Amino acid sequence: MGKRIAGIAYVKANGTQYPLRGNFTVSPSPTEREGLAGQDRVHGYKEMPRVPSISGDISMVPELSLEELDAITDATVTAELASGHVYVLRGAWTKSAHEINTADGQVAVTWEGLECHELTP
């Protein structure tokens, strides 16, 4: 039985849905691990905090305001994926600076936040 695992997705910030174009990425992990090797063997790893994020290309529709995007701080950003997974990024802000791709009519947006949680599908 085939199940949809990719495709249609939605992104909302403080309840406002944005016209998601593509290149949608959710990076929820709160930590990053890196292996530490000595000259004789692997000694272990280090673990550091990392900033969770949700990013994607947004269509430059007439009602989209880059000033409003730039002003987003302390937001709740929700990502709904085709697989049924839902991620919630809290205490989020938009990472600046935004650049408009005029050939494709889109802008890349990244929200970074304090924590990101997966809601069980």
Order of alpha helices (4+ residues) and beta strands (2+ residues): beta-beta-beta-beta-beta-beta-alpha-beta-beta-beta-beta-beta
